[in-house]
Amino acid sequence: MFGYLKGLRTSHTRSQLSGVAGEIYRAFFAELITTDGPNTVQSTYPAAATLLHGFDVQSSNQSVAIAPSDDDVWIFGYGSLVWKADFPYIDRRRGFVWGFKRRFYQHSIDHRGVPEKPGRVVTLLPGDPAEDRVYGVAYRIAAAQKSAVLDHLDYREKNGYERCSLEFHEYLSATEPLQVIMYVATQANDSYAGDVWQVPCIARQIFTSAGPSGPNRDYLFNLALAMDKLFPGAVDEHLTELVACVRRHIEQDEPVLLQRALLEEITNILCQAVAEDASLDHGEISRRLEALHCSCQKSGWREPLLDIQLKRQSFSPSS
């Protein structure tokens, strides 16, 4: 990067510095925009792909076999628990619960967003008991591990979710229903978001949000991939519409918005250096640019930039 700074002068205008920024962007930053493309699902979302690959081969994640007992409990997951079961279980089964609809109506401030910029995750709404079903995975928790697992899940689902008990029906099976525990975010909790202008606005929120657990889009695409592979042919219009809308943002808006954002960031670094240092320390400028490049390789780097650019675009008189 150092070589692109040799011709830098304190007399350069912002327009001239923008030209230098363009050269630096094309040489070092342009490839970052296409590294994580929207159509590379298997490579981009390994969490779901790994789970799905071995779902029917390995029903337990225990290294030592534990015999089932009447004191075991079953946990039903319909969101991230489908593809991210970070707790011990001795059996798992795919299936569904009657009488609910899955919706991205819950704000996430601790996993897929932050308090000042929440993401969106799923909860269940009451539906037609005879028509509506939600697909997911039930995990059998051994009696000896029950307390620890429930404590872990209570913390994991602490942002508005409560336990409830209901019947789970195994997929493509006529076996008797299982009694399961499920976590649901009710409309009374502080992080309940509701439809808030329906799918396009929810999709935009997902597109521009990230949190400690990663980008919000990963949550959406992992869930969609899991539903497609575990329950082929099952219909979830809300999920399908959101995936299509977020993918359109990624394909049509993201390259332009990120290019604009990165060019601004690079230009600002150059302008700041010119304004504050008459001797122009090229080494320091290079270090700042390299720090920017490193930050753009971390999970969730895109979303804050996309959010800023979309907000500017929305308030622009020409938009």
Buried (B, 14 or more C-beta within 10 A) or exposed (E): BEEBBEEBEEEBEEEBBBEBBBEBBEEBBBEBBEEBEBEEBEEBBEBBBEBBEEBEEEBBBEEEEBEEEEEBBBBBBBBBBBBBBEBBBBBBBBBBBBBBBBBBBBBBBBBBBBEEBBBBBBBBBEBEEEEBBBBBBBBBBBBEBBEEBBEBBEEBBEBBBEEEEBBBBBBEEEEEEBEBBBBBBBEEBEBBBEEEEEBEEBBBBBBBBBBEBBBBBBBBBBBBBBBBBBBEEBEBEBBBBBBEBBBBBBEEBBEEBBBBBBBBBBBBBBBEBBEEEEEBEBEEBBEBBEEBBEEBEEBBBBBBBBBBBBEBBEEEEEE
